[in-house]
């Protein structure tokens, strides 16, 4: 816990800034993603690389272009993640995760040693898209840099606890996710880890990069 933290639940300026900002997801992007997962007890580790695309007409689409490692982990963890995200977009669920007063109670905890504003967040309902934990934002503009916490609702009966870290950046003026990491405690399977990184080619119709397939090793 940052030493400089001073707790207050009042609607402080930084809380107001974060809620007012609340950037919508990009309306269009194409990104090369790498997904990696490892289970302590079942099947070892695996990876997948996939092109992912979002646009208003087609929603979320993906094409797997490389994969390796445990077939069990790919079938039970990595492929379902992509399929689940496709369903989430089809259902219009991304807005359910917004940092609004309807979704969260906020707690201003001051600054971190590296100058980020630190806000505690408590979800107002049990939802697999919401977290109980902390968000770290740029103090001058309210841009979310990192989210850390526990999912307020586990995705299945078999999953007892999921800790997540989500990293964000602003690319070509658009606020986008760049990495997600999670550690889950799963019945029978034990401790399982997951990581996904994004390498963007286009965002809102503008070319921003030239992603390349990475090494085959996790």
N, C-alpha and C positions, 0 to 999 in steps of 0.2 A: 504494500500500500504506500503510495507516494507520501513522503513526510510532510509535504506542504498542504495536504488535504484539509479543508475546513468544510464541514458538512452543513448544508442548508437545503430545506425542501421548498423554499420560496421560489416563485417564478422569476429567477434572476435573469439578467440580460442575456447570458449565454444560453440558458434554456430557451428563452424566447427566440433567440437567433436560430438555434437548431430546429425548433418546431416550425418557424416561419420559412426556413430554407427548404428543408424536406424535399430535396431534388427528386423528380420522377426518374425512373430508369430510362436509359436511352431508347428511343423509338425504333432504332435500327442499329445493329452491329453484326460484325462477323469476326469471330475470334477462334484461334486454335487453343484448345484446352488440353491440359494434361491432368489426368486423375490417377492417384496412387492410393492403395489401401493395403493394410497389413493386419492380420489377425494372429494373436499370440497362440491360439490353439487350433484353428481351422485353416488349412490350406496355404499358409505362408503369405506371400505378398503378390501383388499384381499391379499392372498399369494399363491405361488406355489413353490414346490421344485421339481427339475428335475435333472436326470443324463444327462450330456451333454458330447458328444464325438466328437473328430475331428481326422481324419487320411486321408492320401493321397488317399486311395482307396474309402472310403465311404463319404468323406466330413464331413459335420456337421450333427449330429443326436442328438435327445433328447428323453427322456422318463420321463413323469411326474409321480412322485411316491407319491406325497401328495399335497393337495390343500385345501383351505378354504376361508371363507369370501364371499364377494359379488360375485355372479355369473356374474353380469354385468361387473364388473371390471376385473374379470378373462378373460371373453370372449373378451372384447374390448381393454385391455391393456396388460395383462401378456402373454396370449397365442399368440397374434400377435407379441410380441417381439421375442419369440422363433422362430416362423415361419419366421419372417423377417430376423433373423440371419442365418437361414438355407438357405434362398434365397441369402443372401449376400455372403456366402461361395460358393454357387453353381455358382454365377456370377463372382467369383474371385475379389470381391470388397475390401477385407481387405487392399490390397496394396494402394487403393485410399486414405487411411487415413494416410499414412506415412509422417513423418516430413522431407520433402525434400524441396529444393528450388523451385521445380516445383509446390508444393502444398501450400507453405507458404512464407510469408515475416517475417523475424525474427528481434527482437529488444532486445538487451542485456540490461537488467534492473538491473544488479548487483547481490547482494546477499540478501537473507532473513535473519532475525535474527537467524534462526536455521542453517545457513550455506549453504542452497541450492542455486544453481544458478537459477536466475529468468529470463525467456525469454518471452517477449511478442510475440504472434503469430497472424498474420492476413492472413486469407485464400485468395488464389489467384482466387478462383471461388466459386460460391454458390453450396454447396454440403452438404447433411445431415450427411456425415461422417467427415466433417471438422468443426473446431471451431475457433471462434475469441475470444482470451483471453490470457491466460498465461500457460506456462508449467514450472514446477519446477523439476530440475534435480540435481543429485549428481555432485558437482563441479569437482571432481577428475576424473570421468570416463564417464560423460554424460548420465548416466542411468536416464531415466524418472521416477520420483517418483509420480508426480501428474499432472493432466491436469485440468484446470478450464476455463470455458468460455461459450459462447453462440453458439449454432449450427448456422453455416453460412447460412443454409437453413432449414426452418421448414419442418417437415415431411408431413404436410397436410395443406390445406386451413384453417382448423378449429383450428390449433395450431398457436398462435401468437408469442410465444417466448419460447425457451427451454434453460435453464441454466443447465450445466452438470459439474460434478466433477468425474474424473476417477482416481483411485488409482492403482499403479503398484508395483510389487516386483520382485525380482530375486530369483527363487526357483530352486535348483539343477543346477544352472548356466544358467537358461532360464528366460528371461524377460517376465512376464505374467501379465494380469490384475487380480486384486483381489477384486475390488469393483467398482461399478458405481452408482452414485446418480444423479437424475435430478429433476428439478422443471419446470413445463410447465404451461403456461397460455393458456387455451383452451376456445374457444367460447362456451357458454352455460354451460359447465362443470366447468368453473372457474379454480382455482388453483389445479393442480394435481401433486402429488409427486411419485417418483419411486426410488426403491433401489434394487440392485442385488449384491450378494456376491458369490464368488467362493471358494470352498474347493476342492483342487486338490487331486486326488488319484494317477494318473500317468501323467508324462510329458515326451514326447519323449521316451516312452518305459520303463522309470525308475519309480518305486514306490516312491512316495514322501509323502503320507499321508493315513489316514484311515477315510474319512469323514463319519459323522453320520447324520441321519435325525434329524432336530431340533424340538423344541416345535411347536405345531400347531398354536400358537398365533403369530400375526405379531410383 
